[in-house]
Amino acid sequence: MTEPARDPGLQPERTRLAWRRTTLSATVAAILAAKTALHGGTSAAGVIACAACCALWLGFLLVANRRIRALAATDRPTALAPRQATGAVLCTVAIALCAAALVV
């Protein structure tokens, strides 16, 4: 008895779109952080926080692009590695903290 072929439906596409939306949100947060840091004059702390936001955004972008490519490569992509998941979460939380520090 053979198993029927796996029909993933739209799940891989929904996951790719979710990664793209999250990347867009991180981009907006990094841009707003840079705008806040450079608005009304620059300070050393503002520039450092802005640079940190940009570096964290690049880290998240790297993780997201790897995952998007992995999802598009096959019909049955591998599970997200714990290291990549941890990296994505840490970058997201750190971007939020840097942005909050700039606002306060």
C-alpha positions as CSV (number, residue, x, y, z in Angstrom):
1,M,0.0,0.0,0.0
2,T,1.5,3.3,-1.0
3,E,1.0,6.6,0.7
4,P,-0.6,9.4,-1.3
5,A,1.7,12.2,-2.3
6,R,1.9,15.0,0.2
7,D,-0.2,18.0,-0.7
8,P,1.1,20.9,1.3
9,G,-1.6,23.2,-0.1
10,L,-0.9,26.9,0.4
11,Q,1.0,26.4,3.7
12,P,4.5,27.0,2.3
13,E,3.4,30.1,0.5
14,R,1.6,31.4,3.6
15,T,4.8,30.8,5.6
16,R,7.0,32.6,3.0
17,L,4.6,35.6,3.1
18,A,4.7,35.7,6.9
19,W,8.5,35.8,6.8
20,R,8.2,38.7,4.2
21,R,5.7,40.6,6.3
22,T,7.9,40.2,9.4
23,T,10.9,41.4,7.5
24,L,8.9,44.4,6.3
25,S,8.0,45.2,9.9
26,A,11.6,44.9,11.0
27,T,12.6,47.2,8.2
28,V,10.0,49.8,9.2
29,A,11.2,49.6,12.9
30,A,14.8,50.1,11.8
31,I,13.9,53.1,9.6
32,L,11.9,54.7,12.3
33,A,14.7,54.1,14.8
34,A,17.2,55.8,12.4
35,K,14.8,58.7,11.8
36,T,14.3,59.1,15.6
37,A,18.1,58.9,16.2
38,L,18.9,61.6,13.6
39,H,15.9,63.9,14.2
40,G,16.8,67.2,15.8
41,G,20.5,66.6,16.0
42,T,22.7,63.6,16.7
43,S,24.1,62.3,19.9
44,A,26.6,59.6,20.5
45,A,24.0,57.4,22.2
46,G,21.5,57.9,19.4
47,V,24.0,57.0,16.7
48,I,25.1,53.9,18.6
49,A,21.4,52.8,19.1
50,C,20.7,53.5,15.4
51,A,23.8,51.5,14.3
52,A,22.7,48.6,16.6
53,C,19.2,48.6,15.1
54,C,20.6,48.5,11.6
55,A,23.0,45.7,12.4
56,L,20.2,43.7,14.1
57,W,18.0,44.3,11.1
58,L,20.7,42.9,8.8
59,G,20.9,39.9,11.0
60,F,17.2,39.3,10.9
61,L,17.2,39.9,7.2
62,L,19.8,37.2,6.7
63,V,17.8,34.6,8.8
64,A,14.6,35.5,7.0
65,N,16.1,35.3,3.5
66,R,17.6,31.9,4.3
67,R,14.3,30.6,5.5
68,I,12.4,32.1,2.5
69,R,14.8,30.4,0.1
70,A,14.6,27.1,2.0
71,L,10.8,27.2,1.8
72,A,10.9,27.9,-2.0
73,A,13.5,25.3,-2.8
74,T,11.4,22.1,-2.1
75,D,7.8,21.0,-1.6
76,R,8.8,19.6,1.8
77,P,11.2,22.0,3.5
78,T,13.1,21.1,6.6
79,A,12.1,22.5,10.0
80,L,13.5,25.8,11.1
81,A,16.7,25.1,12.9
82,P,16.7,26.1,16.6
83,R,19.7,28.3,16.0
84,Q,18.0,30.2,13.3
85,A,14.8,30.5,15.3
86,T,16.8,31.8,18.3
87,G,18.6,34.3,16.1
88,A,15.3,35.6,14.6
89,V,13.7,36.0,18.0
90,L,16.8,37.7,19.5
91,C,17.1,40.1,16.6
92,T,13.4,41.0,16.8
93,V,13.5,41.6,20.5
94,A,16.7,43.6,20.4
95,I,15.4,45.8,17.6
96,A,12.3,46.5,19.7
97,L,14.5,47.3,22.7
98,C,16.8,49.6,20.7
99,A,13.8,51.4,19.1
100,A,12.2,51.8,22.6
101,A,15.5,53.2,23.9
102,L,15.5,55.8,21.2
103,V,12.0,56.9,21.9
104,V,12.5,57.4,25.6
